[in-house]
């Protein structure tokens, strides 16, 4: 079983929509989770860093961790064409494990 | 700008050759990670160094090696290059293993 699993998409939404990106993780011993945004052939950019469970909000982005279901989510409100990218979830702890990424396209 | 610097940005070389990729971590970060990302593939963890010592190894080929120097910069050496080694190579750094991880912009290697 992979440490982190992510639906690869692709996901296509109209501008202004709320986007929900999801990952599951297998090892509940570690509680550090991150979301990255990667534009094509560029370095992943750290968007959100969360520890333990609950919600963390930063502007249009909200990261949510549900420890009971081992589910991590990223919500993007009022999505913009500039949000079109691949989003990677990751788990920290003794080592970093990344999902394979979800490709998002926001259509103007 | 993440603060992680990678050079060169682009590199084109021939099969059988050897190249060295360089990474300068963010100021204050002791841990350096190397990842490989092939076209439309996920990030593949290669190796981690912490304060000059190898801490963890991933799917790193024997033809590849790395080191972290006393000034904390790191180099990834790729030898006997094959066509399949063409990829983006990312360096990332963090203050500690469990902390936030910041990536450089990558070195794009093309093997012809």
HADDOCK unambig.tbl for C-alpha pairs under 7 A between the chains (distance, minus, plus):
assign (segid A and resid 32 and name CA) (segid B and resid 98 and name CA) 6.94 0.50 0.50
assign (segid A and resid 42 and name CA) (segid B and resid 105 and name CA) 5.67 0.50 0.50
assign (segid A and resid 42 and name CA) (segid B and resid 106 and name CA) 6.99 0.50 0.50
assign (segid A and resid 43 and name CA) (segid B and resid 103 and name CA) 5.92 0.50 0.50
assign (segid A and resid 43 and name CA) (segid B and resid 104 and name CA) 5.70 0.50 0.50
assign (segid A and resid 43 and name CA) (segid B and resid 105 and name CA) 4.24 0.50 0.50
assign (segid A and resid 43 and name CA) (segid B and resid 106 and name CA) 5.94 0.50 0.50
assign (segid A and resid 44 and name CA) (segid B and resid 103 and name CA) 6.02 0.50 0.50
assign (segid A and resid 45 and name CA) (segid B and resid 103 and name CA) 6.82 0.50 0.50
assign (segid A and resid 46 and name CA) (segid B and resid 102 and name CA) 6.58 0.50 0.50
assign (segid A and resid 49 and name CA) (segid B and resid 100 and name CA) 6.84 0.50 0.50
assign (segid A and resid 92 and name CA) (segid B and resid 98 and name CA) 5.23 0.50 0.50
assign (segid A and resid 93 and name CA) (segid B and resid 97 and name CA) 6.46 0.50 0.50
assign (segid A and resid 93 and name CA) (segid B and resid 98 and name CA) 4.37 0.50 0.50
assign (segid A and resid 94 and name CA) (segid B and resid 97 and name CA) 6.17 0.50 0.50
assign (segid A and resid 94 and name CA) (segid B and resid 98 and name CA) 6.30 0.50 0.50
assign (segid A and resid 95 and name CA) (segid B and resid 97 and name CA) 6.42 0.50 0.50
assign (segid A and resid 98 and name CA) (segid B and resid 43 and name CA) 6.96 0.50 0.50
assign (segid A and resid 100 and name CA) (segid B and resid 42 and name CA) 4.73 0.50 0.50
assign (segid A and resid 101 and name CA) (segid B and resid 42 and name CA) 6.91 0.50 0.50
